[in-house]
């Protein structure tokens, strides 16, 4: 049986699970048309894997999955209206610079705790720039489809390369599909949820 709990257990010891509760509407900023196509294709593939839905527009935000590419974190401060969607963008930029981070995700949740929005920020440093575009796109799509724990992929990445192409590891793909099983809750904070997930992954 797959050990599901570590994927959703935070370093604090808390079990925190959430999946999207609304159709996903992605938009990607700061890339060329080819990379844009790769990202939207990767998002659609992972959403299909989950059995979830995409839509043309989100009634609250217009787009509820926003991916921002930049060369330097300071560029985020110049994005029009971003501070209205991410009020603490200035101190966030300072923290990201101090940590020399190259990626960051912010999730928004509805009243029940299901995911209602996600902001993905990517700084194209040498590590990200050297990653194949399809692998970068698919990795981000996997990272946003669920609220994974902060150490979920610390030891084993969610993707593998087969014949030069990026694919979602089978155990991670099975987890995503199980997480979106209609009989499973959209939000969970009890580790017994992991046992229910594991049973579905095994089946």
Secondary structure per residue as TSV (DSSP state, phi and psi in degrees):
chain	resnum	aa	ss	phi	psi
A	1	X	-	360.0	132.2
A	2	X	-	-63.6	134.7
A	3	X	-	-82.9	97.9
A	4	X	-	-83.1	-34.8
A	5	X	G	-51.5	-42.2
A	6	X	G	-61.3	-24.3
A	7	X	G	-69.5	-19.1
A	8	X	T	-130.2	11.1
A	9	X	B	-102.2	119.1
A	10	X	-	-77.8	166.9
A	11	X	T	-60.1	-24.0
A	12	X	T	-72.7	-13.9
A	13	X	S	97.8	-7.4
A	14	X	-	-78.2	137.0
A	15	X	B	-90.2	119.4
A	16	X	-	-134.6	113.6
A	17	X	E	-124.1	138.1
A	18	X	E	-154.5	143.0
A	19	X	B	-123.1	171.4
A	20	X	B	-67.2	137.7
A	21	X	S	-106.2	-2.8
A	22	X	S	-133.1	158.8
A	23	X	-	-59.3	146.7
A	24	X	B	-92.0	130.8
A	25	X	-	-123.4	100.0
A	26	X	E	-90.5	152.4
A	27	X	E	-145.7	139.9
A	28	X	E	-123.7	130.4
A	29	X	E	-114.8	142.3
A	30	X	S	88.8	20.7
A	31	X	-	-131.8	165.0
A	32	X	-	-80.3	174.0
A	33	X	H	-62.0	-36.9
A	34	X	H	-64.4	-47.6
A	35	X	H	-66.3	-36.3
A	36	X	H	-59.0	-45.1
A	37	X	H	-63.1	-39.2
A	38	X	H	-63.6	-42.5
A	39	X	H	-66.9	-45.9
A	40	X	H	-66.4	-35.3
A	41	X	H	-66.3	-40.8
A	42	X	H	-66.3	-41.7
A	43	X	H	-63.0	-45.0
A	44	X	H	-62.2	-39.5
A	45	X	H	-64.1	-42.9
A	46	X	H	-72.2	-37.2
A	47	X	H	-63.2	-40.5
A	48	X	H	-64.7	-42.4
A	49	X	H	-56.9	-40.6
A	50	X	H	-72.6	-20.0
A	51	X	T	77.0	20.6
A	52	X	-	-94.3	-171.2
A	53	X	-	-126.7	153.6
A	54	X	B	-114.0	165.3
A	55	X	-	-146.5	169.4
A	56	X	S	-82.3	-28.2
A	57	X	-	-154.3	143.5
A	58	X	B	-97.3	129.4
A	59	X	T	-63.0	-23.1
A	60	X	T	-96.1	-41.1
A	61	X	T	-115.5	-9.2
A	62	X	B	83.8	-65.2
A	63	X	-	-121.5	136.6
A	64	X	S	-111.7	-2.8
A	65	X	E	-124.8	104.9
A	66	X	E	-114.3	123.6
A	67	X	E	-113.2	123.1
A	68	X	E	-115.3	124.8
A	69	X	E	-101.1	141.4
A	70	X	E	-149.9	164.2
A	71	X	S	-94.0	-26.4
A	72	X	S	-143.4	141.8
A	73	X	G	-59.4	-27.9
A	74	X	G	-62.6	-22.1
A	75	X	G	-62.3	-26.2
A	76	X	G	-63.5	-31.8
A	77	X	G	-66.6	-17.1
A	78	X	G	-95.7	-3.4
A	79	X	S	-73.8	121.7
A	80	X	T	-58.3	132.4
A	81	X	T	68.2	3.4
A	82	X	H	-64.6	-35.0
A	83	X	H	-64.7	-21.4
A	84	X	H	-74.0	-31.6
A	85	X	H	-89.5	-31.1
A	86	X	S	-126.3	85.0
A	87	X	T	-57.5	-30.1
A	88	X	T	-98.5	33.5
A	89	X	H	-63.7	-37.1
A	90	X	H	-63.4	-53.5
A	91	X	H	-65.3	-29.4
A	92	X	H	-63.9	-44.5
A	93	X	H	-58.9	-41.8
A	94	X	H	-63.0	-41.0
A	95	X	H	-66.8	-41.0
A	96	X	H	-66.0	-39.0
A	97	X	H	-64.9	-43.6
A	98	X	H	-63.9	-34.4
A	99	X	H	-86.4	-6.0
A	100	X	T	54.2	39.6
A	101	X	-	-76.0	154.5
A	102	X	S	-118.0	-0.9
A	103	X	E	-158.5	153.9
A	104	X	E	-159.5	143.2
A	105	X	E	-127.7	138.8
A	106	X	E	-122.4	125.7
A	107	X	E	-102.9	146.4
A	108	X	E	-114.3	150.3
A	109	X	E	-129.8	152.9
A	110	X	-	-83.5	-175.9
A	111	X	T	-63.3	-28.5
A	112	X	T	-83.4	-14.5
A	113	X	S	104.7	-0.1
A	114	X	-	-76.2	154.5
A	115	X	E	-67.7	130.0
A	116	X	E	-119.0	-11.3
A	117	X	E	-170.2	158.4
A	118	X	E	-150.7	132.8
A	119	X	E	-110.3	126.3
A	120	X	E	-116.3	124.5
A	121	X	E	-115.8	126.4
A	122	X	E	-126.1	122.4
A	123	X	E	-101.3	118.6
A	124	X	-	-78.7	76.7
A	125	X	-	-81.9	-172.5
A	126	X	H	-61.1	-39.0
A	127	X	H	-63.9	-49.5
A	128	X	H	-69.2	-35.8
A	129	X	H	-65.0	-29.6
A	130	X	H	-83.7	-14.5
A	131	X	S	-73.7	137.0
A	132	X	-	-56.5	139.0
A	133	X	H	-58.9	-39.0
A	134	X	H	-67.7	-35.1
A	135	X	H	-70.9	-40.1
A	136	X	H	-61.7	-44.7
A	137	X	H	-64.4	-47.3
A	138	X	H	-66.9	-37.6
A	139	X	H	-61.0	-45.3
A	140	X	H	-66.3	-35.8
A	141	X	H	-63.6	-41.7
A	142	X	H	-65.5	-41.8
A	143	X	H	-65.4	-27.5
A	144	X	H	-94.2	-12.6
A	145	X	H	-74.6	-21.9
A	146	X	B	-140.8	161.9
A	147	X	-	-88.1	83.7
A	148	X	-	-71.9	160.8
A	149	X	-	-71.3	164.8
A	150	X	T	-69.6	-12.1
A	151	X	T	-120.8	17.8
A	152	X	T	-56.6	-41.2
A	153	X	T	-119.1	29.1
A	154	X	S	-66.8	-33.8
A	155	X	S	-102.9	-37.2
A	156	X	S	-128.7	121.9
A	157	X	-	-68.1	159.2
A	158	X	S	-75.0	-13.2
A	159	X	E	-115.9	160.1
A	160	X	E	-134.8	163.1
A	161	X	E	-110.5	125.4
A	162	X	E	-124.8	118.5
A	163	X	T	53.0	38.2
A	164	X	T	81.7	3.4
A	165	X	E	-114.2	142.0
A	166	X	E	-77.4	133.7
A	167	X	E	-136.3	153.2
A	168	X	E	-76.3	132.1
A	169	X	-	-56.6	140.5
A	170	X	H	-53.8	-41.2
A	171	X	H	-68.1	-32.7
A	172	X	H	-74.3	-40.1
A	173	X	H	-60.8	-41.1
A	174	X	H	-65.4	-38.2
A	175	X	H	-62.2	-45.1
A	176	X	H	-61.3	-45.6
A	177	X	H	-63.0	-42.6
A	178	X	H	-65.7	-37.2
A	179	X	H	-62.7	-30.4
A	180	X	T	-99.4	10.9
A	181	X	-	-56.4	128.8
A	182	X	T	-56.9	-24.9
A	183	X	T	-83.2	-10.1
A	184	X	S	-87.7	148.5
A	185	X	-	-71.4	154.1
A	186	X	S	-77.8	-18.2
A	187	X	E	-139.8	140.4
A	188	X	E	-151.8	145.0
A	189	X	-	-130.7	7.0
A	190	X	S	-111.0	133.3
A	191	X	T	-64.8	-13.2
A	192	X	H	-62.9	-23.6
A	193	X	H	-59.5	-36.3
A	194	X	H	-63.3	-35.0
A	195	X	H	-67.7	-39.8
A	196	X	H	-65.0	-40.4
A	197	X	H	-63.0	-45.2
A	198	X	H	-60.9	-38.2
A	199	X	H	-62.3	-39.0
A	200	X	H	-72.8	-35.0
A	201	X	H	-63.8	-41.9
A	202	X	H	-64.3	-42.1
A	203	X	-	-65.5	360.0
